[in-house]
Amino acid sequence: ITVNCARSESNKLLEVGHSPTKSLSVVHIIYEFLPMIGGIIGDTINITEHMSPYLKNQVILAPNFSGAAGDDILAARVVRVPIPYWTIRFRRIFTLLVYVYQLRRVLLKLYDSTSGPLLLNIHGTLLGAILCVAMLFSSKKIPIVITQHSGNPLLISRKEMLATQLAFFLFRLKRPESMIVINDGMGAAHYANILRKHGVKSYILDHAFDIGEVSDRDSKDFVVLSTSRFDKFKRIDLLIRAFADFYRRVKSDKVRLVLAGDGPEYGDLRKIAEASNLTTAIKFIGSKGGNEIQELLQQSDVVVGTSLFSNVNNSIQEAMAFGRPVVAFNSGETSKLIRHMDNGMLVERGNIEAFSESLIKLYLDPALRKHLGKKGQE
């Protein structure tokens, strides 16, 4: 699957670099990385893959978390920056400060060993703001671009709001060359306007996928698929409850819910599934990616999104690109992507019963599933 967003971001990064692409080196700096899971990690990997043919050199700087694996198969060289384990016990801001201190030392060594121009692409607003200030005290002038992966972080939580406000304060001391805001349906345009008021040039990029080919399903089983990670923002708990209601109403042992994800909510979600007496109908298969997701799409009948913030995400758009009908809560700017009963089904935000009814409609009507899937590809 080709993420067109990654291509667009590479163009913006190269534009800021102001140099022939073959001589430019890009350093991607990220705090959350493998073995962790999440959209920011997948986006970063996709970005490096699509930029790889056009650049002299790419490096990913990431923390040296225990259990890190798979670095050697990525398109970019991964350099693990050591963070003392004891810092993780403190608040995140302290850990970031220690990380940035270590990063600065690694960056200066990279700068001295690189023959051509260097560009920093920092993933995360607060991390980028701290590093901008840290580089003030260096004689090396390296252009910095910050990528914000979650649309408008001011809308996510009080914690993210405070972190973003701190970043805006630091921008008074040193601003990046520009910021790239990935539109996930959570007020990216509004956030870009706020950035401009703080003197930061910003670009908005939409998620996009190449059209894929998925064969018609001929199985007698009806499979509902979710590929979202298990965190409090995705509300997989609501999905399990909606599926339980759907299961009881259709009275069939041929329906299944496949949860292809992992995360901090895993334990609680297992308990909800067990309390619903649906452990045989609900399958927890762990986090998947790449070709594994495509295989799951081949084996599914409908893909769902239950976030109460926004469902303009990779999971839903990937399913639409591959011709699978989608059902999602109408949260955030989801209605700009999904047109109800045209290219998908929208459900009132948080309405479990209505979500169940939408699944029933698709279960009973294969022609509707095919229609919505085909329109979704458009």
N, C-alpha and C positions, 0 to 999 in steps of 0.2 A: 504494500500500500504506500503510495507516494503522498506525503503531506505537502500540499502546495504552499501552505503557510510557511514551511521551512524554506522553500525556494524563495518566497518573498522576503523572508527575514535575511537570507543570505545576500540578496540584492541590496537591502538597506545597509547591512554591515559593510559590504564592499564599497557602497557609496560613501559611507563615513570614512572608510580607510583612505580614500583619495589616492589610490595607487594601482598599478597593473596587478591584477589578481594573482598572477603566478608568483609575485614577489612578496605578497602579503601573508603574514602569519596571524592567526586568530587564536586567542586564548579564551576558552569558555570557563567561567568560574561559577561553581554551583555549591550550595551547602547540602542539599538533599540529593543523594545519588545512590547508585547501586551499592549495597543490596536492597535499599529501600525501593518502594514502588510508588507510582503516582504520575499524574499528567506531566508535571514539569520535567521529570526524568525521561519519559518517552519523547517529549518534544525536543529536549536537548540532544538526545541520540539521533533523532530524525534530522535535526538541523545539521549536525556534523556530517551525516551521511550524504546529504544533498549538496553541501558545500565542498565536500572532499575533492571532486574532480577539478575544481577551479582554484584551489589554494596550494601554496607551497607547503604550508604546515598548519596543523591544527592540534591544539592541546586542550584537554579537559583537566582542570584542577578541581579536585574533590577531596573531602575529608577521608582520612584513613580509618574508616569504620571497620570494626571486626566483622569478618564474614564476607568482605568484599570479594566478588568473583566476576569473571566475564569481561574484565577490562581489556584483555588481549584480542577480543574479537570485534571491537568497536572500530569505527572509521577513523577516529581521532586517538592519538596517544593519550593515555590517562596517567596523570601524575597525582599520587595520593599525598596529601598534605597532612602531616601528623598533628593530631589534636590530643592533648593529654586526656585520658579517660575520665579523670576526676572532674573536669570542667562540665561534663554532660549533666552532672547532678545539680548544677546551678541553673539560673534562668537563661533563656536562650540568648539574650542580649550579651551576657558575659561570654558565652561560648562563641558567639560571632566575633566579639572583640579579640579573643584569643586566636580564632581562625584567621582573621584579617591580619593580625600581627605575623602569623606564620606565612600567610599568603604573600605579604609584601616582600619577605625575604626570598621566597621562591621566584616571584615575579622579576625581581631585580637580576637574579641569576639568569632567568630566561631571556631577559632583555639584552644582557651582555653576550649571550651565546647566539642571538638571532641576527642574521646579516641584513635582512630587509625590514620594512616597517611592521610594527606590531599593533594589534587592536585587541582591546579587552571587551568581551561580551559577558556581562555579569547577570546571572539569572536570579532575580529577586530584588525588590526595591530597596529594602533596608540594607541588605548586604552590599548592594551597589553604592548606596550613599555613604556607608562607612568606609568603603574602599576608596571612593573618590577623595574623601578627606585625608585618608592615610597617604595617598599618593601626592598630596600637596607638599609633603615633607621630603619629596624625592626630586632630584635633578633630572630624572628621566621623565620626559613628557610623552605619555602614552594616551591616545584617545580612548574614551570609555563609552560603551553603549550598555544600557540596562534593559533587560527584557522582563516584563511583568506578565506572568502566565495566567493570572486569575482575574482578568478584567479589572474591576474596581475593588481593590482590597478593603476599601473603607466600608463596604457593605457586608463583609464576611463575618466579622466578629469584633468585639471591643479590643481584643488583643491585637488583631491585624490593623485596626484603626489607629491605635496608639503607636504601633510600629511604623505605620505609614506617615503619621504626623511627625515622628522623630526624623524620618528620612527627609521630609520637606524642610525641617529645620536645618539639617546638615547640608541641604542643597544651597542654603544661603552662603555657605563657606566655599563649596565647590560643586558645580553642576556637571552632569555627564554631557557628552556631545549630543546625545539624543536618547529617547526611550522608545522601545517597541512594546506596545500593549496588545497582547493576544486577546481577541474578543471571544469570551465564553458566555455572552448573553447576560452579563452582570454590569451593565453600565459602563462599558469601555469608552464610549464617546464622551461621557460626562467626566470620567477620570482623565482622559486626554486633555480636556479643557482645563481641568484643575492643574495639570502638569504645566500647561502653557502659561497659566497665571503665575506659576512659580518660576517661569523663565526657562522651562525645559522643553525643547523641541520633541514632539512625539508623533509616532505613526501607529495606526490601528491596523492589525492584520487579522483576517478571519481564518478560522479553521476550514480546511477543504481537503477532500479526498478524491483521488482518481476513481472513476467508475469501475467497479469490479463485476465479475460474472459469478452468479450463484444459481445453481440448477434448481428446478422445481422440486419441492419436497414430495416424496411418495410414501413416507413412513406413516403408519397409523397413529404413532405417538404425536402429541401436541406439545412442543417444547417452547417454553418462555425463557429467554436468555437475558442475563444482566452481566456486563463486563466491567461494571464500575467497582472502584476500590471500596473497601469497608471502612468508611469513616462517617462521622456524624453529619457531614454535609450531603451525603448521597442518599441517606434515609432508606437503606435497604430493609430496615425494620418494617417500614410501611409497605414495601413490596411483598415481604413474606406474609404480612397480614392480609393484603389484598389477594394474594395467590391462594391463601387458605380459604378465603371466602369463595373465590372462583372454583376451587377444587370441590368444596362442599355442594356448590350449586349445580355443577355439571355432572357430578356423581360418576366420574370415570377414573379408572386407574391408569389411563393412557396419557394423562397430562403430567408434565414435569416442569419444575423450575430449576434451571441451571445457573448457579452463581459462580462466575469465573472472576474471582477477586480475592483480596486478602487485605488485612489492615487491623487497626486497633479495636474495631467493633466485632471482630470475629467471634469471640467468646459469647457475647451477648446475643448475637444473631443465631448462633447454634442453640442457645437456650430457648429463644422464641420459636424456632423450628420444632424443637422437641416438645415444647408446650402445646403446639398445634397438632401434635401426633402425625406429622408429615415428613418424618425423617427418610422415608423411602421415596417420597415424591420430590423432595428438595435435595439437590445435589450440590455440595460445596466442593469445587474442583481446584481451588487455588488460583492464583493470579496467572494469566496467560498473556501472550503477546505475539506479534508478527503473524507467521503462518498458522499458529495455533488458533488465533482469533478467527481467521478466515475459515478454518475447519469447523469451528463452533457455529459460525454463521451458516455454513452449509447444512448443519444439523439442527437449526432452529426454525421456528415458525414466526416468532415475534420477538422483538428486542424492546426493552423497557428502560425508562429513565424516571427516577422518583426523587430527584433532588428538589428541595423547596426553594433553592436559590436560583438555579438555572439548569436547563437540560440541553443547552447548546454546547455539547461536549464531544470529545472524541468518540465515546461509545455510541451515541445516537447517530452522529454523522457518518461514522464508519458503517453502521448497519444500513443507513439510507443509501449510501454509495453502492452497497452490495445488494440492493434490491430487497431488503427485508422490511416488512411493515414495523412501525414503531408506535409505542404508546408512551406518553410522557405527561407528567404534571405540567400545567401551564404556569410555570414560574419564571421570573426574570423576563428575558426577551425571547423565550422559547417560541412564542407565536410568530416571531419573525422568520423562524426556520420551518416550523411545522404548521401547515394549514389544515385545520380539523376536517377529517373525512375527505381530504384531497390528496395529501401526500403523507398522512399519518393521523394519529388520533390524539387529541388534547383532552386532558382531564382536569377538572377544577383542582386547584392546588390543595393537596392533602386529603382529598376525598377518596377514601379507600373503597367504599361501595361503588362509586362511579368507575373507579379503576378496574374493579372486578367485572363490572358490566361491559366495559370495553374489551376485556379479554374474552368474555363470553361471545361477543359479536364476532370477533376474529376467529374464535374456535368453531363457530357454527357456519361461517361463510368463507370458504377457501377463495372464492372469486374476489371478495373484498380484500383479502390478504394480498392477492396477486396485484390488484389495482393499486393499492396504497404503496406496495413495494416498488412497482414500476414508476409511479409518479414521484416517489421519493428520490429516485435516481436523477430526476430532472433538476 
